[in-house]
Amino acid sequence: MKVVLFCGGYGMRMRNSADDTIPKPMQLIGNRPLIWHVMRYYAHFGHKDFVLCLGYGATHIKNYFLTYQEAVSNDFVIRDGQVELLKSDISDWTITFVDTGAESPIGERLRRVSQFVADDEYFLANYADVLTDAPMNDIIDEVRARGAAASMLVVPPQSSFHCVELSDSGGVEGITPVSQLPIWENGGFFVLSREVLELLTEDCDLVEDVCAKLAADGRLYGYKHLASGSRPTPSRSAPIWMRHTSVATPRGCCGRATLRDRTQHRKHQ
């Protein structure tokens, strides 16, 4: 199944300074960029045909794969001056690179690559700055069984903030952790059918326009992942990028890069 990755966002919230021009998908987790981890997640479930919707920072992403170093994360042997890999990361991947514009909303980016997925009954899509341990193939099976036009992964609120209830006079009447509210967030992982392509219009947004219409028609399915209160705590034996948030924090449900964007900030991803 093809995987469309929206990787053209400016990444303003992840920059260390005004001079930091690295796009969000290329921020490092360990010794590999975020987009690599996202693609490896899909490849784990057998989905290795990728369409990258490029925009801001396209050159960084292109050059990374054009000069990809397999030896960085794989064992190898040097013999007679030649490198012999003992295993490979991406040799069986197909990656299509498409410039979809620097300012394009998500729906427009998808519209511009629709020719690459138009023949597929279903395809996958992702913001390219989201990590998860969700059982992707189970989600796909669920969507097919329900006959839904599309699905989105939904997760409990990931914020550690609190909501405060105020009286008219300004008195605090209640304090509730956001994580305990009966609401769900868009987790960023989509299973989409060809029907979605027919709803795309110029400069539309995938969530606020297309998904909202499907929801109103009863054609959108939300796959709940990780019930509130069951979030795992990284152990000290975990890799360093699982314990620190200086770059990004993969979480059990939906680990977005350190200052995680909400849906309303994703129109130009």
TAZI-V929399 format. One line per field, one symbol per residue. ss: DSSP state (H for helix, E for strand, L for the rest). psi: psi as a letter, one per 40 degrees, with the letter a starting at -180 (. if undefined). burial: + if it has 9 or more other C-alpha atoms within 8 Angstrom, else -. A space follows every 10 residues. Layout:
ss=???
psi=???
burial=???
This chain:
ss=LEEEEEELLL LHHHLLLLLL LLLHHHLEEL LEEHHHHHHH HHHHLLLLEE EEEELLLHHH HHHHHHLLLH HHLLLEEEEL LEEEELLLLL LLLEEEEEEL LLLLLHHHHH HHLHHHLLLL LEEEEELLLE ELLLLHHHHH HHHHHHLLLE EEEEEELLLL LEEEEELLLL LEEEEEEHHH LLLEEEEEEE EEEHHHHHLL LLLLLHHHHH HHHHHHLLLE EEEEELLLLL LLLLLLLLLH HHHLLLLELL LLLLEEELLL LLHHHLLLL
psi=hihhhhfeid fdeeidideh ehideehihb eiiddddddd ddddeehehi hhgibheddd ddddddfhgd edeiiihhhf eihhhdiide deihhhhhhe idehiddddd deeddeedeh diiiiieefh iifigddddd dddddefidi iihiiiheie iihhhiidee iheihhhdee ifiiiheehi hiiddddeeh ihfihdddcd ddddddefeh hhhhhgihee hihhieeiid eeeifdcigh iddggiicgh iideeedf.
burial=++++++++++ ---++----- -++++++++- --+++-+++- -++---++++ ++++++++-+ ++-------+ ---+-+---- ----+----- ------++-+ ++-+++++++ +-++--+--+ -+++++++++ ++------++ --+----+++ +++++++--- ---+-+---- -+--+++++- -----+++++ ++++-++--+ ---++++-++ ++-++---++ +-+-+++--- +--------- +++++-++++ ++++++++-- -----++++
